[in-house]
Amino acid sequence: MNLFETVKAAVTPRMAAERYGLPIQQGGMVCCPFHADRTPSMKLNEDYFYCFGCGATGDVIDLAARLFDLSKYEAVQKLAADFGISGEKPSVLAKLKRGKTQAEAERHCFRVLRDYFGILQDWKEHCAPQSPEDPIDPRYAEACHMLERIGNMLDILACGTPKERAEVVADLQKDDRLMRMEARNRQIKEDEYGTK
Ligand SMILES: [Zn+2]
């Protein structure tokens, strides 16, 4: 592990936010330091942060870099110094957290997929055309297209081997897919059900 990986494995965005004085609200939300944010719009996740207001996102190194206007390399040095991490040998803490992170990543994926699955089920039931002449609602089309795939992924996360589960997690983390799915689920729920 190089210092970048060691720092990322040992320090969560939440730990950095706490250390650098961002008041953390319920559910790991903070007021976004990167736009004029009066209600907490930034979510601190296990491995990344995401602002629902301005879209700012990244890992703990990006967070420190933006907070202190540093390069990524400087941000890693600062985090390592502030959290007592040496690049020489990965700490036991970092190793422990790495194991925990995989299980947490799986749970996180499961939660997001389950939310999306629920939305799709709802659409399939409530947005279906009532007669053959009706135009197809795009939500109904999406439900027909995606339900089985999302269902399969949920099955794998619930019952698959560790290797299969890791593949699903890796697939979802590619191109910030999971993050975008989570943000979209939330948006849909706010738009359709008026809940937050
Ligand atoms: Zn923001």
Residues whose N, C-alpha, C, O or C-beta is under 5 A from the ligand:
A	BS01	ZN	C32 F34 H35 C51 G53 C54 G55 A56
